[in-house]
């Protein structure tokens, strides 16, 4: 790759910074970035073309020399890579003046220099003179075809720009040799009985994926691989670096497959380039800071949307995004780290290229990500927290659940297959905990209540099949949510997403969504859901307000849940942690109060010092 910085002096309405920077300062700047700049400057096309050709030859020879030395001895220090700084006038060869106003070499050349040729004969003459400067009679024959001498200069076969396999990466793409993800299943004794950090097992899966695919799979992450609990990958590879390595460094090597720099847009851009040239990868990021690359993901998705219209554009590996360290469990980092809006932007793209998943636990995360790594031509957005959370489904249960996209969780449901009094729906790991805890509270404190819990892992399944290929038809939708029963929906992100997805479903006004309301601070984990009114107590109160059949029994329960919110408010300000009944809560079949926090799942490691904060 040879970088070429073309400086033509101006942007739309004024000079650019680098165009007004001296060659000396630019040289120092780019040398500091690791390059050796070659400067080419001029306004005479014939002279500049020769100077530029000579610079290209010199740079090509230098690149080959660097490659030869480095490939022969991998311990060679990093060489300074060549680049070209090309200075030419803006609007080069266009009219120098129009109506007495300078054009060539000014910011005005950015616009249309001759915009009134239909109305102004003088401008039409200037346009014709401008075009004739290119001497078209010497370039084309009488039939308008390029003359043979010039046509012969064009490269042949795969050397043609549009036929180069590296710009049609699907032609080079080889399917990943992926391990059996069942081998990484987290063993759980029962739903909601143990806790684990969901990405840990995914890290083990990625470790072995790297071992099996040492040349065409990379992990991109802005300095957070350990923090995001994917550090098992370092059992198979290292962080890539071209800089000197010292004794206290951790897993650094020139041939590392993990690309880590503290720059979201650089990591995501690397991944795009890696995918477009026929390889596979994933990008892991803190949820709040993924929005740094919103416009980049938008453009990549738009590019894929267009490629679907051209059969010669071969499918490429999907752009896989794992969002962790999310809004609901960034209570320690505070408000700046609490922003789930990346998904909002992704869902603006066409449904044939965007997939959004909210796995509620470790086994679901494995299922989802194995599917994503095998997919083509999608932007897959997967959101799952890294903090220790309750685990719900066995591997087989997770496989069935993820295959459906959404399902009734029978362990938390007591409607006996009939019509419930209320449906508690959830999407996201923390909303799932609160919805299940709500079901537990309602069954414990409101005798005779019939509750149904529906978990949604594939968010797009909520949509109509007319709007998304993963969407449920009305029969399937009503089988989960019923046609008429009120639904209290706890959602990971902003509430409007769910309302827009269920628009057009039967009696859509019965969906009452709780989600992130942009309320946050440095506080306790449970206080985050309280601040956003998505706590189990808020959900239970909401549910009881929509159950006229149980209005008399509901009154005392509502009062109790309101008291619990007051107790919570006072307790965290006195003790700086959540109440024991919150910290210790886990699912119990007999609705007894757990005396201690749930244990770690089997083989679940405790967090390392420093790197796993």
Buried (B, 14 or more C-beta within 10 A) or exposed (E): EBBBBEBBBBEEEEEBEBBEBEEEEBBEEBEEEEBBBBBBEBEEEEEBEEBBEEBBEEBEEBBEEBEEEBEEEEEEEEBBBBBBBBBBBBBBEBBEEBEEEBBBBBBBBBEEBBEEBEEBEEBBEBBEEBEEEEEEEEEEEEEEEEEEEEEEEEEEEEEEEEBBBEBBBBBBBEEBEBBEBEEBBBBBEBBBBBBBBBBBBBBBBBBBBBBEBEEBBBBBBBBBBBBBBBBBBBEBBBBBBEEEEEEEEEBBBBEBBBBBBEBBBBBBBBBBEBBBBBBBBBBBBBBBBBBBBBEBBBEBBEBBBEBEEEEEBBBBBBBBBBBBBBBBBBBEBEBEBBBBBBBBBBBEBEBEBBBBBBBBBBBBBBBBBBBBBEBEBBBBBBBBBBBBBBBBBBBEBBBEBBEBBBBBBEBBBBBEEEEBBBBBBBBBBBBBBBBBBBBBBBBBBBEEBBBBBBBBBBBBBBBBBEBBEBBBEEEBBBEBBBEEBBBBBBBBBBBEBBBEBBEEBEBEEBBBBBBBEEBBEBBBBBBBBBBBBBBBBBBBBBBBBBBEEBEEBBEEBBEBBEEBBEEBEEBBEEEEBBBBEBBBBBBBEEEEEBEEEBEBBEEBEEBEEEEBE
